[in-house]
Amino acid sequence: MIGADADVQCSAAGCPAAAAWRVNWRNPRIHTADRVKVWLACDAHRDTLRDYLATRGFPVLVTALDAPADLVPDAAS
């Protein structure tokens, strides 16, 4: 789990910015809705990371950094 004291960095390649968002996702071909994978994103990369996953058909749910998701349903966008 991402703690408040943790130094969290954006997951975008080469981005040194602090993360402000959780891009919660899963691969529906191999994971059930309760299996949540997380990429962290800064404001500048939030949409880029979300769109990268969504164009591959992965359900995606973007939440604030301090709001973890328990599941990512198929209808999430």
All heavy atoms as a GROMACS GRO file, in nm:
protein
  579
    1MET      N    1   0.084  -0.118   0.000
    1MET     CA    2   0.000   0.000   0.000
    1MET      C    3   0.088   0.124   0.000
    1MET      O    4   0.195   0.126   0.058
    1MET     CB    5  -0.092  -0.003   0.121
    1MET     CG    6  -0.171   0.124   0.139
    1MET     SD    7  -0.320   0.094   0.230
    1MET     CE    8  -0.436   0.157   0.115
    2ILE      N    9   0.039   0.227  -0.061
    2ILE     CA   10   0.114   0.352  -0.070
    2ILE      C   11   0.088   0.432   0.056
    2ILE      O   12  -0.026   0.471   0.083
    2ILE     CB   13   0.070   0.430  -0.195
    2ILE    CG1   14   0.097   0.346  -0.320
    2ILE    CG2   15   0.141   0.563  -0.202
    2ILE    CD1   16   0.029   0.396  -0.443
    3GLY      N   17   0.192   0.454   0.132
    3GLY     CA   18   0.177   0.527   0.257
    3GLY      C   19   0.194   0.675   0.240
    3GLY      O   20   0.251   0.722   0.142
    4ALA      N   21   0.144   0.752   0.334
    4ALA     CA   22   0.153   0.898   0.328
    4ALA      C   23   0.298   0.944   0.336
    4ALA      O   24   0.332   1.050   0.284
    4ALA     CB   25   0.070   0.960   0.439
    5ASP      N   26   0.383   0.868   0.402
    5ASP     CA   27   0.523   0.906   0.418
    5ASP      C   28   0.611   0.861   0.301
    5ASP      O   29   0.726   0.900   0.292
    5ASP     CB   30   0.579   0.849   0.548
    5ASP     CG   31   0.510   0.907   0.670
    5ASP    OD1   32   0.459   1.022   0.660
    5ASP    OD2   33   0.507   0.840   0.773
    6ALA      N   34   0.555   0.779   0.214
    6ALA     CA   35   0.634   0.726   0.104
    6ALA      C   36   0.661   0.835   0.000
    6ALA      O   37   0.577   0.920  -0.026
    6ALA     CB   38   0.560   0.609   0.038
    7ASP      N   39   0.780   0.831  -0.058
    7ASP     CA   40   0.815   0.922  -0.166
    7ASP      C   41   0.764   0.856  -0.293
    7ASP      O   42   0.821   0.758  -0.340
    7ASP     CB   43   0.966   0.941  -0.170
    7ASP     CG   44   1.009   1.042  -0.275
    7ASP    OD1   45   0.928   1.129  -0.311
    7ASP    OD2   46   1.124   1.033  -0.321
    8VAL      N   47   0.654   0.907  -0.347
    8VAL     CA   48   0.591   0.843  -0.463
    8VAL      C   49   0.620   0.923  -0.589
    8VAL      O   50   0.607   1.044  -0.592
    8VAL     CB   51   0.440   0.824  -0.443
    8VAL    CG1   52   0.414   0.721  -0.334
    8VAL    CG2   53   0.372   0.954  -0.408
    9GLN      N   54   0.660   0.851  -0.692
    9GLN     CA   55   0.700   0.912  -0.818
    9GLN      C   56   0.609   0.862  -0.930
    9GLN      O   57   0.564   0.748  -0.927
    9GLN     CB   58   0.844   0.874  -0.848
    9GLN     CG   59   0.902   0.939  -0.970
    9GLN     CD   60   1.049   0.904  -0.986
    9GLN    OE1   61   1.117   0.868  -0.891
    9GLN    NE2   62   1.097   0.913  -1.108
   10CYS      N   63   0.587   0.944  -1.027
   10CYS     CA   64   0.506   0.910  -1.143
   10CYS      C   65   0.564   0.786  -1.213
   10CYS      O   66   0.685   0.771  -1.223
   10CYS     CB   67   0.504   1.030  -1.239
   10CYS     SG   68   0.406   1.002  -1.388
   11SER      N   69   0.476   0.700  -1.261
   11SER     CA   70   0.518   0.578  -1.330
   11SER      C   71   0.554   0.599  -1.477
   11SER      O   72   0.604   0.507  -1.540
   11SER     CB   73   0.406   0.472  -1.322
   11SER     OG   74   0.383   0.435  -1.188
   12ALA      N   75   0.527   0.716  -1.531
   12ALA     CA   76   0.562   0.742  -1.671
   12ALA      C   77   0.714   0.736  -1.687
   12ALA      O   78   0.789   0.786  -1.603
   12ALA     CB   79   0.510   0.879  -1.715
   13ALA      N   80   0.758   0.675  -1.794
   13ALA     CA   81   0.901   0.658  -1.819
   13ALA      C   82   0.976   0.790  -1.813
   13ALA      O   83   0.942   0.885  -1.884
   13ALA     CB   84   0.923   0.592  -1.954
   14GLY      N   85   1.076   0.796  -1.727
   14GLY     CA   86   1.162   0.913  -1.717
   14GLY      C   87   1.104   1.032  -1.644
   14GLY      O   88   1.169   1.136  -1.636
   15CYS      N   89   0.984   1.021  -1.591
   15CYS     CA   90   0.922   1.135  -1.523
   15CYS      C   91   0.964   1.138  -1.376
   15CYS      O   92   0.939   1.044  -1.302
   15CYS     CB   93   0.770   1.128  -1.531
   15CYS     SG   94   0.689   1.270  -1.453
   16PRO      N   95   1.026   1.247  -1.332
   16PRO     CA   96   1.070   1.257  -1.194
   16PRO      C   97   0.966   1.321  -1.101
   16PRO      O   98   0.990   1.334  -0.981
   16PRO     CB   99   1.193   1.349  -1.205
   16PRO     CG  100   1.156   1.442  -1.316
   16PRO     CD  101   1.080   1.357  -1.414
   17ALA      N  102   0.850   1.358  -1.155
   17ALA     CA  103   0.750   1.431  -1.077
   17ALA      C  104   0.684   1.343  -0.971
   17ALA      O  105   0.674   1.221  -0.986
   17ALA     CB  106   0.642   1.486  -1.170
   18ALA      N  107   0.640   1.408  -0.866
   18ALA     CA  108   0.566   1.338  -0.761
   18ALA      C  109   0.429   1.296  -0.814
   18ALA      O  110   0.366   1.368  -0.891
   18ALA     CB  111   0.550   1.429  -0.640
   19ALA      N  112   0.384   1.181  -0.773
   19ALA     CA  113   0.254   1.131  -0.815
   19ALA      C  114   0.143   1.196  -0.734
   19ALA      O  115   0.160   1.223  -0.615
   19ALA     CB  116   0.248   0.980  -0.799
   20ALA      N  117   0.031   1.219  -0.800
   20ALA     CA  118  -0.088   1.273  -0.734
   20ALA      C  119  -0.210   1.186  -0.760
   20ALA      O  120  -0.315   1.207  -0.701
   20ALA     CB  121  -0.116   1.414  -0.785
   21TRP      N  122  -0.195   1.088  -0.849
   21TRP     CA  123  -0.307   1.004  -0.892
   21TRP      C  124  -0.268   0.857  -0.891
   21TRP      O  125  -0.153   0.822  -0.912
   21TRP     CB  126  -0.350   1.042  -1.033
   21TRP     CG  127  -0.391   1.183  -1.046
   21TRP    CD1  128  -0.312   1.287  -1.087
   21TRP    CD2  129  -0.517   1.239  -1.012
   21TRP    NE1  130  -0.384   1.404  -1.082
   21TRP    CE2  131  -0.510   1.377  -1.036
   21TRP    CE3  132  -0.636   1.184  -0.964
   21TRP    CZ2  133  -0.617   1.461  -1.015
   21TRP    CZ3  134  -0.743   1.268  -0.942
   21TRP    CH2  135  -0.734   1.406  -0.968
   22ARG      N  136  -0.368   0.772  -0.873
   22ARG     CA  137  -0.355   0.627  -0.890
   22ARG      C  138  -0.429   0.589  -1.016
   22ARG      O  139  -0.547   0.621  -1.029
   22ARG     CB  140  -0.417   0.553  -0.772
   22ARG     CG  141  -0.350   0.577  -0.639
   22ARG     CD  142  -0.433   0.521  -0.526
   22ARG     NE  143  -0.442   0.377  -0.534
   22ARG     CZ  144  -0.370   0.293  -0.459
   22ARG    NH1  145  -0.287   0.341  -0.369
   22ARG    NH2  146  -0.382   0.164  -0.473
   23VAL      N  147  -0.363   0.524  -1.107
   23VAL     CA  148  -0.428   0.471  -1.227
   23VAL      C  149  -0.446   0.321  -1.198
   23VAL      O  150  -0.353   0.242  -1.210
   23VAL     CB  151  -0.343   0.495  -1.353
   23VAL    CG1  152  -0.415   0.439  -1.477
   23VAL    CG2  153  -0.314   0.644  -1.370
   24ASN      N  154  -0.566   0.285  -1.154
   24ASN     CA  155  -0.599   0.149  -1.114
   24ASN      C  156  -0.647   0.075  -1.239
   24ASN      O  157  -0.732   0.124  -1.312
   24ASN     CB  158  -0.712   0.151  -1.011
   24ASN     CG  159  -0.678   0.237  -0.892
   24ASN    OD1  160  -0.605   0.196  -0.803
   24ASN    ND2  161  -0.728   0.360  -0.889
   25TRP      N  162  -0.593  -0.044  -1.262
   25TRP     CA  163  -0.628  -0.117  -1.383
   25TRP      C  164  -0.611  -0.266  -1.362
   25TRP      O  165  -0.559  -0.311  -1.260
   25TRP     CB  166  -0.542  -0.071  -1.501
   25TRP     CG  167  -0.395  -0.099  -1.485
   25TRP    CD1  168  -0.306  -0.028  -1.410
   25TRP    CD2  169  -0.322  -0.206  -1.544
   25TRP    NE1  170  -0.180  -0.084  -1.420
   25TRP    CE2  171  -0.188  -0.193  -1.501
   25TRP    CE3  172  -0.356  -0.310  -1.629
   25TRP    CZ2  173  -0.088  -0.283  -1.542
   25TRP    CZ3  174  -0.257  -0.399  -1.669
   25TRP    CH2  175  -0.124  -0.383  -1.626
   26ARG      N  176  -0.657  -0.342  -1.461
   26ARG     CA  177  -0.638  -0.487  -1.460
   26ARG      C  178  -0.650  -0.540  -1.602
   26ARG      O  179  -0.706  -0.475  -1.690
   26ARG     CB  180  -0.740  -0.556  -1.370
   26ARG     CG  181  -0.882  -0.547  -1.421
   26ARG     CD  182  -0.979  -0.613  -1.326
   26ARG     NE  183  -1.115  -0.589  -1.369
   26ARG     CZ  184  -1.181  -0.665  -1.456
   26ARG    NH1  185  -1.125  -0.771  -1.509
   26ARG    NH2  186  -1.304  -0.634  -1.492
   27ASN      N  187  -0.594  -0.655  -1.623
   27ASN     CA  188  -0.606  -0.725  -1.751
   27ASN      C  189  -0.721  -0.825  -1.735
   27ASN      O  190  -0.706  -0.926  -1.667
   27ASN     CB  191  -0.476  -0.797  -1.784
   27ASN     CG  192  -0.482  -0.868  -1.916
   27ASN    OD1  193  -0.588  -0.901  -1.968
   27ASN    ND2  194  -0.365  -0.896  -1.973
   28PRO      N  195  -0.837  -0.799  -1.797
   28PRO     CA  196  -0.953  -0.884  -1.775
   28PRO      C  197  -0.937  -1.026  -1.829
   28PRO      O  198  -1.012  -1.116  -1.789
   28PRO     CB  199  -1.066  -0.810  -1.848
   28PRO     CG  200  -0.997  -0.729  -1.952
   28PRO     CD  201  -0.864  -0.690  -1.892
   29ARG      N  202  -0.840  -1.049  -1.916
   29ARG     CA  203  -0.818  -1.185  -1.967
   29ARG      C  204  -0.755  -1.275  -1.861
   29ARG      O  205  -0.768  -1.397  -1.868
   29ARG     CB  206  -0.730  -1.181  -2.092
   29ARG     CG  207  -0.802  -1.118  -2.212
   29ARG     CD  208  -0.716  -1.116  -2.336
   29ARG     NE  209  -0.598  -1.031  -2.324
   29ARG     CZ  210  -0.594  -0.901  -2.349
   29ARG    NH1  211  -0.705  -0.838  -2.387
   29ARG    NH2  212  -0.484  -0.832  -2.337
   30ILE      N  213  -0.687  -1.216  -1.763
   30ILE     CA  214  -0.621  -1.299  -1.662
   30ILE      C  215  -0.653  -1.261  -1.518
   30ILE      O  216  -0.616  -1.334  -1.427
   30ILE     CB  217  -0.467  -1.299  -1.682
   30ILE    CG1  218  -0.410  -1.158  -1.674
   30ILE    CG2  219  -0.430  -1.364  -1.813
   30ILE    CD1  220  -0.258  -1.151  -1.682
   31HIS      N  221  -0.723  -1.149  -1.496
   31HIS     CA  222  -0.754  -1.104  -1.359
   31HIS      C  223  -0.904  -1.083  -1.340
   31HIS      O  224  -0.972  -1.033  -1.430
   31HIS     CB  225  -0.684  -0.972  -1.328
   31HIS     CG  226  -0.536  -0.979  -1.334
   31HIS    ND1  227  -0.461  -0.896  -1.414
   31HIS    CD2  228  -0.447  -1.059  -1.271
   31HIS    CE1  229  -0.333  -0.924  -1.400
   31HIS    NE2  230  -0.322  -1.024  -1.314
   32THR      N  231  -0.952  -1.115  -1.221
   32THR     CA  232  -1.090  -1.084  -1.184
   32THR      C  233  -1.098  -0.937  -1.144
   32THR      O  234  -0.996  -0.871  -1.126
   32THR     CB  235  -1.136  -1.173  -1.067
   32THR    OG1  236  -1.050  -1.150  -0.956
   32THR    CG2  237  -1.134  -1.321  -1.105
   33ALA      N  238  -1.219  -0.887  -1.129
   33ALA     CA  239  -1.241  -0.744  -1.101
   33ALA      C  240  -1.174  -0.697  -0.971
   33ALA      O  241  -1.142  -0.580  -0.957
   33ALA     CB  242  -1.390  -0.713  -1.097
   34ASP      N  243  -1.152  -0.789  -0.878
   34ASP     CA  244  -1.091  -0.749  -0.750
   34ASP      C  245  -0.938  -0.750  -0.753
   34ASP      O  246  -0.874  -0.713  -0.655
   34ASP     CB  247  -1.143  -0.835  -0.636
   34ASP     CG  248  -1.107  -0.983  -0.651
   34ASP    OD1  249  -1.078  -1.026  -0.764
   34ASP    OD2  250  -1.111  -1.054  -0.550
   35ARG      N  251  -0.878  -0.787  -0.864
   35ARG     CA  252  -0.731  -0.782  -0.878
   35ARG      C  253  -0.697  -0.646  -0.937
   35ARG      O  254  -0.720  -0.620  -1.054
   35ARG     CB  255  -0.682  -0.894  -0.970
   35ARG     CG  256  -0.535  -0.886  -1.007
   35ARG     CD  257  -0.445  -0.898  -0.885
   35ARG     NE  258  -0.309  -0.923  -0.923
   35ARG     CZ  259  -0.212  -0.832  -0.924
   35ARG    NH1  260  -0.238  -0.708  -0.889
   35ARG    NH2  261  -0.090  -0.864  -0.958
   36VAL      N  262  -0.645  -0.558  -0.853
   36VAL     CA  263  -0.617  -0.421  -0.896
   36VAL      C  264  -0.467  -0.399  -0.906
   36VAL      O  265  -0.394  -0.420  -0.811
   36VAL     CB  266  -0.678  -0.319  -0.796
   36VAL    CG1  267  -0.648  -0.176  -0.841
   36VAL    CG2  268  -0.828  -0.341  -0.782
   37LYS      N  269  -0.423  -0.358  -1.024
   37LYS     CA  270  -0.284  -0.319  -1.045
   37LYS      C  271  -0.282  -0.167  -1.044
   37LYS      O  272  -0.381  -0.103  -1.080
   37LYS     CB  273  -0.232  -0.374  -1.176
   37LYS     CG  274  -0.238  -0.529  -1.178
   37LYS     CD  275  -0.185  -0.586  -1.305
   37LYS     CE  276  -0.040  -0.568  -1.313
   37LYS     NZ  277   0.047  -0.679  -1.289
   38VAL      N  278  -0.172  -0.106  -1.002
   38VAL     CA  279  -0.168   0.039  -0.988
   38VAL      C  280  -0.044   0.098  -1.053
   38VAL      O  281   0.067   0.050  -1.030
   38VAL     CB  282  -0.169   0.080  -0.838
   38VAL    CG1  283  -0.160   0.231  -0.824
   38VAL    CG2  284  -0.292   0.026  -0.768
   39TRP      N  285  -0.066   0.199  -1.135
   39TRP     CA  286   0.041   0.286  -1.181
   39TRP      C  287   0.018   0.420  -1.114
   39TRP      O  288  -0.097   0.462  -1.096
   39TRP     CB  289   0.038   0.304  -1.331
   39TRP     CG  290   0.088   0.187  -1.411
   39TRP    CD1  291   0.143   0.073  -1.364
   39TRP    CD2  292   0.084   0.175  -1.553
   39TRP    NE1  293   0.176  -0.010  -1.467
   39TRP    CE2  294   0.141   0.051  -1.584
   39TRP    CE3  295   0.040   0.256  -1.655
   39TRP    CZ2  296   0.154   0.005  -1.714
   39TRP    CZ3  297   0.054   0.212  -1.785
   39TRP    CH2  298   0.110   0.087  -1.815
   40LEU      N  299   0.123   0.488  -1.078
   40LEU     CA  300   0.111   0.621  -1.019
   40LEU      C  301   0.132   0.725  -1.127
   40LEU      O  302   0.210   0.704  -1.219
   40LEU     CB  303   0.215   0.637  -0.908
   40LEU     CG  304   0.206   0.534  -0.796
   40LEU    CD1  305   0.318   0.556  -0.695
   40LEU    CD2  306   0.071   0.538  -0.728
   41ALA      N  307   0.062   0.839  -1.114
   41ALA     CA  308   0.072   0.941  -1.218
   41ALA      C  309   0.076   1.081  -1.159
   41ALA      O  310   0.008   1.109  -1.061
   41ALA     CB  311  -0.047   0.930  -1.313
   42CYS      N  312   0.154   1.167  -1.223
   42CYS     CA  313   0.151   1.309  -1.191
   42CYS      C  314   0.036   1.371  -1.272
   42CYS      O  315  -0.027   1.304  -1.354
   42CYS     CB  316   0.285   1.375  -1.227
   42CYS     SG  317   0.323   1.372  -1.404
   43ASP      N  318   0.008   1.498  -1.250
   43ASP     CA  319  -0.100   1.564  -1.324
   43ASP      C  320  -0.076   1.559  -1.475
   43ASP      O  321  -0.170   1.537  -1.552
   43ASP     CB  322  -0.113   1.710  -1.280
   43ASP     CG  323  -0.173   1.725  -1.140
   43ASP    OD1  324  -0.246   1.633  -1.096
   43ASP    OD2  325  -0.147   1.828  -1.076
   44ALA      N  326   0.048   1.576  -1.518
   44ALA     CA  327   0.079   1.580  -1.661
   44ALA      C  328   0.062   1.445  -1.731
   44ALA      O  329   0.036   1.441  -1.851
   44ALA     CB  330   0.221   1.632  -1.681
   45HIS      N  331   0.078   1.335  -1.658
   45HIS     CA  332   0.073   1.203  -1.721
   45HIS      C  333  -0.051   1.121  -1.687
   45HIS      O  334  -0.065   1.008  -1.735
   45HIS     CB  335   0.199   1.124  -1.685
   45HIS     CG  336   0.321   1.177  -1.751
   45HIS    ND1  337   0.423   1.237  -1.680
   45HIS    CD2  338   0.357   1.182  -1.881
   45HIS    CE1  339   0.518   1.275  -1.764
   45HIS    NE2  340   0.479   1.244  -1.887
   46ARG      N  341  -0.140   1.174  -1.608
   46ARG     CA  342  -0.260   1.099  -1.568
   46ARG      C  343  -0.338   1.049  -1.689
   46ARG      O  344  -0.368   0.930  -1.700
   46ARG     CB  345  -0.350   1.185  -1.480
   46ARG     CG  346  -0.475   1.113  -1.435
   46ARG     CD  347  -0.568   1.203  -1.362
   46ARG     NE  348  -0.623   1.298  -1.461
   46ARG     CZ  349  -0.711   1.390  -1.430
   46ARG    NH1  350  -0.753   1.405  -1.307
   46ARG    NH2  351  -0.758   1.471  -1.523
   47ASP      N  352  -0.371   1.138  -1.780
   47ASP     CA  353  -0.450   1.100  -1.897
   47ASP      C  354  -0.372   1.009  -1.993
   47ASP      O  355  -0.428   0.916  -2.051
   47ASP     CB  356  -0.501   1.223  -1.971
   47ASP     CG  357  -0.601   1.302  -1.887
   47ASP    OD1  358  -0.658   1.246  -1.791
   47ASP    OD2  359  -0.621   1.422  -1.918
   48THR      N  360  -0.244   1.035  -2.008
   48THR     CA  361  -0.160   0.954  -2.097
   48THR      C  362  -0.156   0.809  -2.050
   48THR      O  363  -0.174   0.716  -2.130
   48THR     CB  364  -0.017   1.010  -2.103
   48THR    OG1  365  -0.024   1.146  -2.145
   48THR    CG2  366   0.070   0.931  -2.198
   49LEU      N  367  -0.131   0.788  -1.921
   49LEU     CA  368  -0.125   0.651  -1.868
   49LEU      C  369  -0.261   0.583  -1.875
   49LEU      O  370  -0.272   0.466  -1.912
   49LEU     CB  371  -0.071   0.653  -1.725
   49LEU     CG  372   0.077   0.694  -1.713
   49LEU    CD1  373   0.115   0.707  -1.566
   49LEU    CD2  374   0.168   0.595  -1.783
   50ARG      N  375  -0.367   0.657  -1.840
   50ARG     CA  376  -0.503   0.602  -1.847
   50ARG      C  377  -0.536   0.561  -1.990
   50ARG      O  378  -0.584   0.450  -2.014
   50ARG     CB  379  -0.605   0.703  -1.797
   50ARG     CG  380  -0.749   0.649  -1.801
   50ARG     CD  381  -0.853   0.758  -1.795
   50ARG     NE  382  -0.839   0.843  -1.912
   50ARG     CZ  383  -0.856   0.975  -1.910
   50ARG    NH1  384  -0.883   1.037  -1.798
   50ARG    NH2  385  -0.843   1.045  -2.021
   51ASP      N  386  -0.509   0.649  -2.086
   51ASP     CA  387  -0.542   0.621  -2.225
   51ASP      C  388  -0.460   0.504  -2.281
   51ASP      O  389  -0.511   0.425  -2.360
   51ASP     CB  390  -0.521   0.745  -2.310
   51ASP     CG  391  -0.620   0.856  -2.277
   51ASP    OD1  392  -0.718   0.831  -2.205
   51ASP    OD2  393  -0.596   0.970  -2.323
   52TYR      N  394  -0.335   0.493  -2.240
   52TYR     CA  395  -0.249   0.382  -2.284
   52TYR      C  396  -0.313   0.248  -2.248
   52TYR      O  397  -0.320   0.156  -2.330
   52TYR     CB  398  -0.112   0.395  -2.220
   52TYR     CG  399  -0.018   0.281  -2.252
   52TYR    CD1  400   0.061   0.284  -2.367
   52TYR    CD2  401  -0.008   0.171  -2.169
   52TYR    CE1  402   0.147   0.180  -2.397
   52TYR    CE2  403   0.078   0.066  -2.198
   52TYR     CZ  404   0.155   0.070  -2.312
   52TYR     OH  405   0.239  -0.034  -2.342
   53LEU      N  406  -0.362   0.238  -2.125
   53LEU     CA  407  -0.425   0.114  -2.079
   53LEU      C  408  -0.562   0.093  -2.143
   53LEU      O  409  -0.596  -0.018  -2.184
   53LEU     CB  410  -0.437   0.115  -1.926
   53LEU     CG  411  -0.302   0.114  -1.853
   53LEU    CD1  412  -0.320   0.155  -1.708
   53LEU    CD2  413  -0.237  -0.023  -1.864
   54ALA      N  414  -0.641   0.199  -2.152
   54ALA     CA  415  -0.776   0.188  -2.206
   54ALA      C  416  -0.775   0.146  -2.353
   54ALA      O  417  -0.861   0.068  -2.395
   54ALA     CB  418  -0.850   0.320  -2.188
   55THR      N  419  -0.680   0.195  -2.431
   55THR     CA  420  -0.675   0.158  -2.573
   55THR      C  421  -0.639   0.011  -2.592
   55THR      O  422  -0.664  -0.045  -2.698
   55THR     CB  423  -0.576   0.245  -2.653
   55THR    OG1  424  -0.446   0.230  -2.598
   55THR    CG2  425  -0.618   0.390  -2.654
   56ARG      N  426  -0.586  -0.052  -2.491
   56ARG     CA  427  -0.555  -0.195  -2.496
   56ARG      C  428  -0.670  -0.279  -2.442
   56ARG      O  429  -0.659  -0.400  -2.429
   56ARG     CB  430  -0.427  -0.223  -2.418
   56ARG     CG  431  -0.307  -0.182  -2.502
   56ARG     CD  432  -0.189  -0.140  -2.421
   56ARG     NE  433  -0.080  -0.100  -2.508
   56ARG     CZ  434  -0.073   0.017  -2.572
   56ARG    NH1  435  -0.168   0.107  -2.557
   56ARG    NH2  436   0.029   0.046  -2.650
   57GLY      N  437  -0.782  -0.214  -2.409
   57GLY     CA  438  -0.899  -0.287  -2.363
   57GLY      C  439  -0.898  -0.319  -2.215
   57GLY      O  440  -0.980  -0.399  -2.169
   58PHE      N  441  -0.807  -0.260  -2.140
   58PHE     CA  442  -0.802  -0.285  -1.996
   58PHE      C  443  -0.896  -0.191  -1.922
   58PHE      O  444  -0.895  -0.070  -1.948
   58PHE     CB  445  -0.662  -0.265  -1.941
   58PHE     CG  446  -0.557  -0.358  -1.996
   58PHE    CD1  447  -0.424  -0.326  -1.990
   58PHE    CD2  448  -0.591  -0.480  -2.055
   58PHE    CE1  449  -0.326  -0.410  -2.039
   58PHE    CE2  450  -0.494  -0.565  -2.106
   58PHE     CZ  451  -0.361  -0.530  -2.098
   59PRO      N  452  -0.977  -0.242  -1.831
   59PRO     CA  453  -1.059  -0.153  -1.749
   59PRO      C  454  -0.966  -0.066  -1.663
   59PRO      O  455  -0.868  -0.114  -1.608
   59PRO     CB  456  -1.139  -0.249  -1.660
   59PRO     CG  457  -1.136  -0.379  -1.732
   59PRO     CD  458  -1.005  -0.382  -1.803
   60VAL      N  459  -1.000   0.064  -1.656
   60VAL     CA  460  -0.916   0.162  -1.585
   60VAL      C  461  -1.005   0.249  -1.498
   60VAL      O  462  -1.113   0.291  -1.539
   60VAL     CB  463  -0.840   0.251  -1.684
   60VAL    CG1  464  -0.753   0.351  -1.611
   60VAL    CG2  465  -0.757   0.168  -1.780
   61LEU      N  466  -0.956   0.278  -1.378
   61LEU     CA  467  -1.025   0.367  -1.286
   61LEU      C  468  -0.921   0.458  -1.222
   61LEU      O  469  -0.831   0.410  -1.154
   61LEU     CB  470  -1.098   0.287  -1.177
   61LEU     CG  471  -1.169   0.365  -1.069
   61LEU    CD1  472  -1.286   0.443  -1.128
   61LEU    CD2  473  -1.219   0.270  -0.961
   62VAL      N  474  -0.930   0.588  -1.246
   62VAL     CA  475  -0.834   0.684  -1.191
   62VAL      C  476  -0.891   0.738  -1.060
   62VAL      O  477  -1.006   0.781  -1.054
   62VAL     CB  478  -0.807   0.799  -1.289
   62VAL    CG1  479  -0.714   0.902  -1.227
   62VAL    CG2  480  -0.747   0.745  -1.418
   63THR      N  481  -0.809   0.735  -0.955
   63THR     CA  482  -0.848   0.788  -0.824
   63THR      C  483  -0.736   0.876  -0.770
   63THR      O  484  -0.623   0.870  -0.817
   63THR     CB  485  -0.876   0.673  -0.724
   63THR    OG1  486  -0.757   0.595  -0.708
   63THR    CG2  487  -0.990   0.585  -0.771
   64ALA      N  488  -0.771   0.954  -0.670
   64ALA     CA  489  -0.669   1.034  -0.603
   64ALA      C  490  -0.567   0.941  -0.539
   64ALA      O  491  -0.597   0.824  -0.510
   64ALA     CB  492  -0.734   1.122  -0.497
   65LEU      N  493  -0.449   0.991  -0.514
   65LEU     CA  494  -0.341   0.910  -0.459
   65LEU      C  495  -0.380   0.845  -0.326
   65LEU      O  496  -0.343   0.732  -0.299
   65LEU     CB  497  -0.216   0.997  -0.440
   65LEU     CG  498  -0.090   0.925  -0.399
   65LEU    CD1  499  -0.048   0.823  -0.504
   65LEU    CD2  500   0.022   1.025  -0.375
   66ASP      N  501  -0.459   0.915  -0.247
   66ASP     CA  502  -0.498   0.862  -0.115
   66ASP      C  503  -0.630   0.785  -0.118
   66ASP      O  504  -0.687   0.757  -0.013
   66ASP     CB  505  -0.505   0.976  -0.013
   66ASP     CG  506  -0.608   1.082  -0.050
   66ASP    OD1  507  -0.663   1.077  -0.161
   66ASP    OD2  508  -0.632   1.171   0.034
   67ALA      N  509  -0.678   0.749  -0.236
   67ALA     CA  510  -0.805   0.677  -0.249
   67ALA      C  511  -0.785   0.547  -0.326
   67ALA      O  512  -0.811   0.541  -0.446
   67ALA     CB  513  -0.909   0.765  -0.318
   68PRO      N  514  -0.741   0.441  -0.259
   68PRO     CA  515  -0.720   0.315  -0.329
   68PRO      C  516  -0.853   0.255  -0.377
   68PRO      O  517  -0.958   0.279  -0.318
   68PRO     CB  518  -0.656   0.225  -0.224
   68PRO     CG  519  -0.688   0.287  -0.093
   68PRO     CD  520  -0.708   0.433  -0.117
   69ALA      N  521  -0.847   0.179  -0.484
   69ALA     CA  522  -0.965   0.112  -0.538
   69ALA      C  523  -0.963  -0.034  -0.496
   69ALA      O  524  -0.859  -0.099  -0.505
   69ALA     CB  525  -0.967   0.126  -0.690
   70ASP      N  526  -1.076  -0.086  -0.455
   70ASP     CA  527  -1.089  -0.227  -0.417
   70ASP      C  528  -1.112  -0.317  -0.537
   70ASP      O  529  -1.086  -0.436  -0.532
   70ASP     CB  530  -1.201  -0.246  -0.316
   70ASP     CG  531  -1.172  -0.181  -0.183
   70ASP    OD1  532  -1.055  -0.169  -0.146
   70ASP    OD2  533  -1.269  -0.141  -0.115
   71LEU      N  534  -1.167  -0.258  -0.645
   71LEU     CA  535  -1.190  -0.335  -0.767
   71LEU      C  536  -1.196  -0.240  -0.885
   71LEU      O  537  -1.218  -0.120  -0.869
   71LEU     CB  538  -1.317  -0.420  -0.757
   71LEU     CG  539  -1.450  -0.349  -0.729
   71LEU    CD1  540  -1.519  -0.312  -0.858
   71LEU    CD2  541  -1.539  -0.443  -0.649
   72VAL      N  542  -1.175  -0.296  -1.002
   72VAL     CA  543  -1.185  -0.219  -1.127
   72VAL      C  544  -1.284  -0.295  -1.216
   72VAL      O  545  -1.248  -0.391  -1.282
   72VAL     CB  546  -1.048  -0.204  -1.197
   72VAL    CG1  547  -1.064  -0.125  -1.325
   72VAL    CG2  548  -0.947  -0.139  -1.105
   73PRO      N  549  -1.410  -0.251  -1.215
   73PRO     CA  550  -1.511  -0.320  -1.294
   73PRO      C  551  -1.492  -0.296  -1.445
   73PRO      O  552  -1.430  -0.198  -1.485
   73PRO     CB  553  -1.642  -0.261  -1.244
   73PRO     CG  554  -1.607  -0.129  -1.189
   73PRO     CD  555  -1.465  -0.141  -1.139
   74ASP      N  556  -1.552  -0.382  -1.526
   74ASP     CA  557  -1.541  -0.370  -1.672
   74ASP      C  558  -1.594  -0.237  -1.722
   74ASP      O  559  -1.544  -0.183  -1.818
   74ASP     CB  560  -1.614  -0.483  -1.741
   74ASP     CG  561  -1.540  -0.613  -1.728
   74ASP    OD1  562  -1.417  -0.611  -1.713
   74ASP    OD2  563  -1.606  -0.721  -1.731
   75ALA      N  564  -1.694  -0.180  -1.656
   75ALA     CA  565  -1.756  -0.056  -1.702
   75ALA      C  566  -1.675   0.068  -1.664
   75ALA      O  567  -1.710   0.178  -1.704
   75ALA     CB  568  -1.896  -0.043  -1.645
   76ALA      N  569  -1.566   0.055  -1.589
   76ALA     CA  570  -1.486   0.170  -1.547
   76ALA      C  571  -1.419   0.234  -1.666
   76ALA      O  572  -1.383   0.170  -1.762
   76ALA     CB  573  -1.380   0.128  -1.444
   77SER      N  574  -1.399   0.367  -1.656
   77SER     CA  575  -1.330   0.437  -1.764
   77SER      C  576  -1.246   0.550  -1.709
   77SER      O  577  -1.264   0.594  -1.601
   77SER     CB  578  -1.428   0.489  -1.865
   77SER     OG  579  -1.521   0.575  -1.807
   0.00000   0.00000   0.00000
